[in-house]
């Protein structure tokens, strides 16, 4: 009996499904940048990024630093675990940037990071694996055992970063838990929040710029009134 051990998202599902697939790699000097957007796994019905794709990208790669840009709602559990292990085995320093979502299998991949950064407004989700099964009760029991073993393996991976107790991460997995960037950082699932750069304007400069605009307006009104008076004075001359 063939089983596909997938993940099932119930919250933010529409947003996740709208993520366009993108997989690309770019190597410059000692640095390789990999982008994975969209589903994880090898699917015939949609574009996706599989463990085989990542394996090819990493083959003979001798970069000292690998930067992974990640935005995915997840997909096949074992592909996610395989990609995680491919990154962990590489000699390079692994930096993961979560650009949007890192849900399900994508959150597993993110755990391979030596440095894990989440952008403002991003989220991470962890939960149980799911599958479709049919057959005899013996086959059903085998599927259940496989799912229980898989969830235990997922807990092992999250515990490499999680600051709390294993029982807590197991409950988070069972509950299908979404973490904001600040929450993920606070419990160790991410290292740092990366905020968009904002240009700060000095309050005094802002005030002066507004006052200057009104000063110019007043000056223009005075000049206009003066010109009108001159015109009227000329008209009154004999």
C-alpha positions in Angstrom: 0.0 0.0 0.0 1.5 3.3 -1.1 1.1 6.2 1.3 1.8 9.9 0.8 2.6 11.5 4.1 1.6 15.0 3.6 0.6 18.0 5.8 -2.9 19.5 6.0 -3.2 23.2 6.7 -6.4 24.6 8.0 -5.6 28.2 8.8 -4.3 30.7 6.3 -4.9 28.1 3.6 -5.9 30.5 0.9 -2.9 32.7 1.5 -0.6 29.7 1.3 -2.1 28.3 -1.9 -1.5 31.7 -3.6 2.3 31.4 -3.2 3.7 31.1 -6.7 6.3 28.3 -7.2 9.9 29.4 -7.6 13.1 27.4 -7.3 16.4 28.9 -8.3 20.0 28.9 -7.3 22.7 31.4 -7.8 26.4 31.0 -6.8 28.9 33.8 -6.6 32.4 33.2 -5.2 31.9 31.3 -1.9 28.2 32.0 -1.5 25.2 30.2 -2.9 21.7 31.7 -2.7 18.7 29.3 -3.0 15.1 30.4 -3.3 12.3 28.0 -2.5 8.7 29.4 -2.9 5.6 27.2 -3.1 4.9 23.5 -2.5 7.5 21.1 -1.2 7.6 17.6 -2.7 7.3 16.0 -6.1 3.7 16.5 -7.4 2.3 15.8 -10.8 -0.6 18.3 -10.5 1.4 21.4 -9.6 4.8 23.0 -9.8 6.9 22.2 -6.7 10.4 21.8 -5.2 11.5 18.3 -4.3 14.3 16.9 -2.3 15.8 15.7 -5.6 15.9 19.3 -6.8 17.8 20.5 -3.8 20.1 17.5 -3.9 21.1 18.5 -7.5 21.6 22.1 -6.5 23.9 21.1 -3.6 25.9 18.4 -5.6 29.5 19.4 -5.9 28.7 22.7 -4.3 31.7 23.9 -2.3 30.3 27.3 -1.1 31.2 28.4 2.4 27.8 30.0 2.9 24.3 28.9 1.7 21.5 31.4 1.9 18.0 29.9 1.7 15.1 32.2 1.0 11.9 30.4 2.0 8.2 31.1 1.5 6.1 27.9 1.5 3.0 26.3 2.9 4.8 23.0 3.0 3.9 19.7 1.4 5.4 16.2 1.5 6.8 15.5 5.0 9.6 13.2 3.9 10.8 15.6 1.2 10.9 18.3 3.9 12.9 16.0 6.2 15.3 15.0 3.3 16.0 18.7 2.4 16.6 19.4 6.1 19.2 16.6 6.3 20.8 17.7 3.0 21.4 21.1 4.3 22.6 19.9 7.7 25.1 17.6 6.1 26.6 20.4 3.9 29.8 21.9 5.2 28.6 25.5 4.5 27.1 27.9 7.0 23.3 27.7 6.4 21.4 31.0 6.7 17.6 30.8 6.2 15.5 33.8 5.6 11.7 33.3 6.0 10.2 35.8 3.5 6.5 34.9 4.1 5.3 31.5 5.5 7.3 28.6 6.7 4.6 26.1 7.4 4.5 22.3 7.7 7.4 20.8 5.7 8.8 24.2 5.1 9.2 24.8 8.9 11.1 21.5 9.1 13.5 22.7 6.3 14.0 26.0 8.2 15.3 24.1 11.3 18.5 23.3 9.3 19.6 26.9 9.7 22.7 27.9 11.6 21.1 31.4 11.5 17.3 31.7 11.0 15.8 35.1 10.3 12.1 35.9 9.9 10.9 39.1 8.2 8.3 41.4 9.7 4.8 39.9 9.4 6.1 36.4 8.6 4.7 33.2 10.3 5.8 29.7 11.1 3.5 26.7 11.5 4.1 23.2 12.9 1.7 20.3 13.0 1.1 16.6 12.6 1.6 14.7 9.4 -1.5 13.4 7.6 -2.1 10.7 4.9 -4.8 8.8 3.1 -5.0 5.1 3.8 -7.1 2.2 2.7 -7.0 -1.5 3.1 -7.2 -4.0 5.9 -7.1 -3.3 9.6 -3.5 -4.5 9.7 -2.6 -2.0 7.0 -4.5 0.7 8.8 -2.5 0.0 12.0 0.7 0.1 10.0 -0.3 3.5 8.7 -1.1 4.8 12.2 2.3 3.5 13.5 4.0 5.2 10.6 2.3 8.5 11.4 3.2 8.3 15.1 6.8 7.6 14.2 6.9 10.5 11.7 5.5 12.9 14.3 8.1 11.8 16.8 10.8 12.4 14.2 9.4 15.9 13.6 9.6 16.6 17.3 13.2 15.5 17.2 13.9 18.1 14.6 12.1 21.0 16.3 13.8 20.1 19.6 17.2 21.0 18.0 16.1 24.6 18.4 13.1 24.7 20.8 14.0 26.1 24.3 11.2 24.3 26.1 10.3 20.7 27.0 9.7 18.0 24.5 6.1 17.5 25.8 5.4 21.1 24.9 6.7 20.8 21.3 4.7 17.6 21.0 1.5 19.5 22.1 2.3 22.3 19.7 2.6 19.8 16.9 -0.7 18.1 17.8 -2.5 21.4 18.1 -1.3 22.7 14.7 0.3 25.8 16.1 1.0 29.1 14.3 3.8 31.3 15.6 4.3 35.0 14.8 7.9 36.1 14.2 8.2 37.4 17.8 6.8 34.2 19.2 9.1 32.0 17.1 12.1 34.0 18.2 11.1 33.9 21.9 11.0 30.1 22.0 14.1 29.5 19.9 12.5 28.3 16.6 14.0 31.4 15.0 17.0 33.6 15.8 16.1 37.1 14.9 13.4 39.3 13.5 14.5 41.3 10.5 12.5 44.6 10.1 12.2 46.5 6.9 14.5 49.6 6.9 12.7 52.8 7.6 14.0 56.3 7.1 13.5 58.2 10.3 12.8 61.9 9.9 13.9 64.3 12.7 10.8 65.7 14.3 12.3 69.2 14.3 13.2 69.0 10.6 9.6 67.9 9.8 8.1 70.8 11.8 10.4 73.3 10.1 9.6 71.9 6.6 5.9 72.4 7.2 6.3 75.9 8.6 8.5 76.8 5.7 5.8 75.7 3.3 3.3 78.0 5.0 5.8 80.9 5.2 6.2 80.7 1.4 2.4 80.7 1.0 2.1 83.8 3.2 4.9 85.5 1.3 3.1 84.8 -2.0 -0.1 86.2 -0.7 1.6 89.4 0.5 3.3 89.8 -2.9 0.0 89.3 -4.7 -1.8 91.8 -2.5 1.1 94.3 -3.1 0.8 93.8 -6.9 -3.0 94.4 -6.7 -2.5 97.6 -4.8 0.0 98.9 -7.4 -2.4 98.1 -10.2 -5.3 99.9 -8.4 -3.0 102.9 -7.7 -2.0 103.1 -11.4 -5.7 103.0 -12.4 -6.5 105.9 -10.1 -3.9 108.2 -11.6 -5.3 111.0 -13.8 
